């Protein structure tokens, strides 16, 4: 007999099948993330990070709701990556066309030089024949030395342009990687910057997707900078950026707006956005462990947060005006409290 309280065999089979399917799904997400990063290392870091966060969230909590959300997130992340990859490939194609044009121009230049080399070589042969006819050994030796120097100049003149061209192409690749990183990342915190935020915002507005914008302002960072120095403030900003990134889903977006201000895009309506903003603020308001002149200490930081849901037809400027107003109302209420 089956012991009391034992789940039916069909339920055990169902749970086992669900767990096996989930493991396959998580493995597929990881494979996609690794493949993207391997194929496009210059632009795949953001996509890899988003997919890794998505996988971690599903591994922690997998149910009907989170699985449905993951499908939309996966589609959105890969669609965004495809756009970035297209732009990157176009940039490489444009540079290749410029390089080919340089090579063609170099070929024309070399052709002109080769004609000059032939003319000079004919002159040398005429002079050598005259030297042989005269029997002047010293003059013949001088002409031979001149011919050697001429041959060496031909070799150097042909090699140097290709060496310079190779150096230029390497420099371009290096600058392209730097430009891609600088265009999308904040150098201090490592998260996205304001320029990348504006691009994500425009994409959501164009797609007419439901979303909210959160704006976080640190109320007391200046006083800590004045007291302990800007290195202390920089460490707080880096830790806060890490906390903020850990509090959002893979399909949401986090950036450092500038100074001590951070912005977040949440793919949800206003009511759940308000709830999430309070939860995030609680996390950010916990003390920060920093080291100042070799001494470890806990620094208390308080953030104010404003939120607004985008309304169809609203410009980014109008949206941010409402977010700012919401944040300053919260600051005022806190100061009165």
N, C-alpha and C positions, 0 to 999 in steps of 0.2 A: 504493500500500500504506500501511497505517496504521503510523506510526513505533512502534518498540518502546517499551513503558511508557506509551503513551497510553491513558487510560481509555476504555472502550466508550462509544459515543454515548448509549446508554440511561442510563448512570450520570450523564453530564453533564446530560441532560435531567432526571433525578431531582433532582440537586443544585440545578439552576436552579428547578425547581418548588418544592422545599422552601424555598429562599431567598425566592421570591416570596410563598409562603404566610406565612412568618415575618414578612416586612416588613408584610404586611397585618394580621397579628395585633398586631404592635407598634404600628402606626398606630391600630388600633381601641382598644387600651388607652389610648393617649394621648388619643384623642378622648373616651373615657369619662371620663378624669380631668379634662379641660378642661370638659366639659359639667357634671359634678358640681359643680366649683368655681364655674361661672358661674350655675347654677340656685340653689345654696344656698351663697353665699359665706361665710355666718356659720358653717356647720357642715361645709363640704366640704373644708376644708384638710387634715384628717387623711386622708381618703379619697384626695385628690389626691396627698399625699405617699406613701402606701402603693402606689398604682398606679404612680407614677413610679419608685419603687424596684424594683417588680416588672418594669417594662419595661427598666430599666437592667440588671438581672440577666440577663434573657433575651437582651438584645442582646450581653452579654458571653459567655454560655455557653448555647446552645440545643441541647438534646438531648432524647431521649425522657423522661428523668427530670425535667428542669427544666420541660418543657412540661406534663407531667402535674401537677406540683406547682403550676404557675401556674394551671391550671384550678381547683383547689381554693382557691387563694389568692384568685383573682378572685371566686369565688362567696362566700367568707367576707367579703371586704372590702365587696362590694356589699350583702350581707345586713345587715351591721353598719350601713352607711350608711342603709339603708332604715329601720332601727329608730330611728336618731338623727333622721332626717328626720320620721318619724311623731311623735316626741316634740316636735320643734320646731314642727311644724304645729299640734299640739294646744295648745301654749303660745300661739301666735298666735291660735288660735280662741277660747281662753279670754279672752284680752285683748280681742279684738274684741267678745265678748259683754258684757264689763264696760263697754267704751266705749259700746256701743249702749244699755246700761242707763243710763249717765250722760247720754246724749243724750235718752233718754225722760224722765228726771227733769228735765233742763233744759227740755224742752218744757212739762212740767207747770208748772214755775216761771214760764216765760215767759207761759203762758196766764193765770196768776194776775196777773202784772204787767200784761198787756195790759188785763185788766178794770179794774185800778186806773188805768191810763193813760186809759182811756175815761171813767171817772168824773171824773178830774181835768180832762180836756179839756172835758167838759160844764160843769164849774164855771167854767172859763176863759171859755167862750162866754157863760154867764150874766152874768159880770162885765163882759165886753166890751159886751154889749147894754145893760147899765145905764149903762156909761160913755158909749155913743153917745147914749142917751136924755138923759143929763144934759148932754151937750155939753162935758164937761170934757176938754179936749185933753191936759192933763198926765196925767190919770188914764188916758186911753186909751193914751198913749205908754208909761206904766209897765206896763200890761197887755200891750202888744205885746212889750216886752222880756222880760217874764216868760214869755210864750208861746214866744219864741225859745229861752230857756234850757231850757224844758221839752222842746222838740223835740230839742235837742242831747243832753239826758240820755237820751231814748229811744234815740237812735242809739248812744251809748256803752254803755248798759246791754245792748243787744242784741249788740253786737260783742264786747265783752270776754270773755264766757264761751266763745265759739268760739275766740278767740285763746288763751285759757288751755288749752282742750281740745286744740288743735293742739300747743301746747308740751308738754303732758303726754304725748301720743302719741309725739312725737319723743324725749322723755326716756326713755320706756319702750323704744323701739327701741334706743337707745344702751345702756341698762342690760342689755337682753337679750343684745346682742352681747358686752358685757363679762362678763356672767355665764357665757355659754357658753364663753368663752375661759378665765376663771378656774377654771371647774369642771373643766377637762380638762388645762390646761397649767401647767408649772412656770415661774414668771416669770423666773427667772435663766437657765436653760438652754434654754428653749423646747420641751423634750420633754414628754411626758405626766407628770402628777403622780400622787401616791399614790391619790387618789380615782378617777382614771380607770383605774389599774391594778386596783383592787379590782373595778371594773365588768367589766373584761375577764376577770379571774380567775373571777368568778361565772358569766360567760357560758360559759366553757370547762368549768367543773365541771358546770353544768346540762346542757350538750350531751354530757357524758361523753366528751370528746375526750382523746386522749393528749397530755400536755404535761409539760414540766419547768419549774421555777422556778429561776433563777440569782439570787444575791444578791451584789453586789460592795461591798466596804468598802475605803476608802482608808486605808492604814496610816499614812501620814506627812503628811497634809495639815495637821494641827494645828501641827506643828513649822514648816512653811513659813508658815502664817498668823502665828505668833508672831514669826518672823524677818523676813518681808517685808511683812506686812500682809494684811488680808482681801481687798483688791482682787486681789492675786496669787492667793489661793485661789479667788476667784470665776472668774478667767480659766481656771484649771486645770479647774474643774468644767465650764465651758462647753465647753472643748476635749475633755474626757473624754466628755461627753454626745454630742458630734458623732462622735467615734470609735466609741463604743458603737453609735450608730444606724447607722453605716455597716457594721457587722459582722453585722447580722442581716437576715433575709429580710423581705419585705413583710408576710407573714402572722404574723410574730413580733411581740413587743411590748416596748418599752423605756420605763422611767420613772425619774425621780428619786424615790427613796423618801423622802428627807429628809436634810438635812445633807450628809455625804460618802458616802451610801449610794445605790446604784442597784439596780434590780431588772429582770429580763428574763424574759419567758415565751417558751419555745421550743416550737414545735409538733412535738415528736419524743419518742422514748423516752429512757431514761437513758443508754445506751451512746453514741449519737451526741451526746447533750447534754453528756456529760463531755468528749468530744473537742472540741466547739465551745467549751465554757467555757474550756478551756486555750488555744485559739487566740485567743479574745477577750481573755483576760488578758494574753497576750503582746503584743497590740496596745496595750492600755491601759497596759502597763508601759514603753512607750517614752518617752524624755524629752519634756518639754513646753516649747515656746518661749513665754516670757512676757517682758513689759517691766515693770521695776520702777524707778520714778523716772527714766525715760528710758534705762535701761540694759537691753539685751536679755540674757537668760540662759537656760540650759537647766536645767529642774527635773526631777529624778528622782522618780517616784511609783511606789509599789508597791501593788497591789490584792490582796486576798484574796477568793476566790470560794467560795461554798457552792452546792450543787445538790441537788435532790431531785425525783423524779418523783411526780406526784400519783397517789395510790391511790384507787380508787373507794370512796366513802363517807367519805373523809377531809375534815375541815373545813379552811378556809383557815388557821385558827390552828394546827392540828396539822401541816399542811404546812410552815408557816413555822418551826415549832419544829424540824423536821428539817433545814430549810435552814440555820438558825442553827447548829445543832450541827455540821453538816458544815463550815460556814465556820470556826468556832472550832477545830475539829480541824485544819484546814489552817493556821490561824494558829499553833497550837501546834507543829505539825510544822516550820514554817518557822523559828520561834524556836529550836527545838532544832538545826535544821540550820545 
